[in-house]
Amino acid sequence: MNKIWWKILGSVLVLYTAIAGLLSGVPHLAILNETIRNLYFHVPMWFAMLTLFSISVFYSVKYLLYGKESDDIRAIESVNVGIIFSILGLITGAVWAKFTWGQFWSFDVKQNFTAVAILLYFAYLVLRNAIDEQQKRAKISAIYNIFAFPMMVVLIMVLPRLSDSLHPGNGGNPGFNSYDLDSRMRAVLYPAFIGWSIIGYWIYTIRFRIRTIENKQNS
Amino acid sequence: MQLLHQVKYLIKKEVLLEWRSKYALNGVLLYVVSTVFVCFLSFVSIAPVTWNALFWIIMLFASINAVSKGFLHESKGQQLYIYTIASPLALIISKTVYNVLLMMLLTLIALFFYVMVFDYVPQDLGLYIIATVLGSLSFSTIFTMISAIASKAGNGGMLMAILSFPVIIPVLIVLIKLTKNAIDGLDRSVSLDEIGLLLIINALVAAVTLLLFPYLWRD
């Protein structure tokens, strides 16, 4: 019970947000209408992605300090899962954009910058593949990972604020508070953040264990 | 004190080496001049927005060529020799400072030539020059670190492009916005946000570089 309570918590939270997100009442806003519910499924993806990338940076720093191989595997696997979540975030956003903005890709600042941020992490994966020697690969990619993280934060948190975005609540000042978020929506959105982050972390621990076993078999 | 002394000495060495061969200076100057000339021949007359974008694209590739030379063209023996006589901090500081100086010189010459060939002067030339100085500063700090990573990974040019483009895109976008303000001759107080952001990005990159480079440098 000690070990699985957070897995149960994560699953319950995600199930709750999926059901409550589709059934609970939402404020009726022009243009958005019922598509406002996408907030529960789109924004948590970015939250989970940020959580996983932060975990990755944490282990990259740890690798540089102590040089343990398992820290390197943790860093790469959390990036792998984080990339999946970022792609899911792009897709949920694009499908929603098709119905509200008229196009899957509207060249909105946030869309463009998150695409660039994902490129940053693809570059990280390419860098890993370019180096054969295990220790060298671990060290150099850890350095690039730490270098890339602040740039990713600038890309998805700072730059979109400088120009107008099509995103709801934008036009100079994005963020949850400017969004027309009433207490019913908060009750679903915040659990969704926690739930999806836990699910992401869970996937990452499984990936980490698979990778560790594979490494043992190979050596 | 020791560090300062080493930095001074290493910068002197870089300048001396460059002065003997004049490879980067002449090569990149020739590159910039011929590209500007080709652009002029193909466009002849040009809209200010295109003029601006073209300038930054030319400078982007010129600075990749100029800056990446610093680490990529150094032999293993040379690096080992410097490793034994100087601290890694002194090395990265000297390389960055040298690259900043080189890039500022190159960018200003390029801007002069570009303005002359196209016979177009931005409305607020002072702000445009500030922007180019800031641009060369950001290009050199970012590319110096990335070229160090790429050279350690041992797969030079290709990796350099993949790793640096996602990192440089946010800077480039802010720069283009800033120079667009200069072209339109907007009041300078409008551009303070962009200038501040560029300075913050530079400080961020410099801090991360100083922290990470010692790990990268020791094999």
Contacts between the chains, C-beta under 8 A, distances in Angstrom:
chain1	res1	chain2	res2	distance
A	64	B	212	7.8
A	64	B	215	5.0
A	113	B	170	7.3
A	116	B	166	5.5
A	116	B	169	5.0
A	116	B	170	7.2
A	117	B	166	7.5
A	119	B	165	7.4
A	119	B	166	4.3
A	120	B	166	4.0
A	120	B	167	6.8
A	123	B	162	5.0
A	123	B	163	5.2
A	123	B	165	7.7
A	123	B	166	5.6
A	126	B	159	7.5
A	126	B	162	5.4
A	127	B	149	7.6
A	127	B	153	6.4
A	127	B	159	6.6
A	127	B	162	7.5
A	127	B	163	6.2
A	130	B	153	5.6
A	130	B	155	4.9
A	130	B	159	5.7
A	131	B	153	5.2
A	131	B	154	7.2
A	131	B	155	7.8
A	136	B	152	7.6
A	136	B	153	7.9
A	139	B	215	6.8
A	139	B	216	7.4
A	140	B	149	6.0
A	140	B	152	5.5
A	140	B	153	5.4
A	140	B	216	7.0
A	143	B	149	6.2
A	143	B	212	5.0
A	143	B	215	6.2
A	143	B	216	5.2
A	144	B	149	5.6
A	144	B	163	6.6
A	146	B	208	6.6
A	146	B	212	6.0
A	147	B	145	6.5
A	147	B	146	7.9
A	147	B	149	7.5
A	147	B	167	7.6
A	147	B	208	5.6
A	147	B	209	7.7
A	147	B	212	6.4
A	148	B	166	7.8
A	148	B	167	6.9
A	150	B	204	5.1
A	150	B	205	7.8
A	150	B	208	6.2
A	151	B	166	7.5
A	151	B	167	5.2
A	151	B	170	6.7
A	154	B	170	5.6
A	154	B	201	6.3
A	154	B	204	7.5
A	155	B	170	5.3
A	158	B	197	6.9
A	159	B	170	5.6
A	159	B	173	7.0
A	159	B	174	7.4
A	159	B	197	8.0
A	162	B	174	7.5
A	162	B	177	7.5
A	162	B	193	6.4
A	162	B	194	7.4
A	162	B	197	7.1
A	163	B	177	7.8
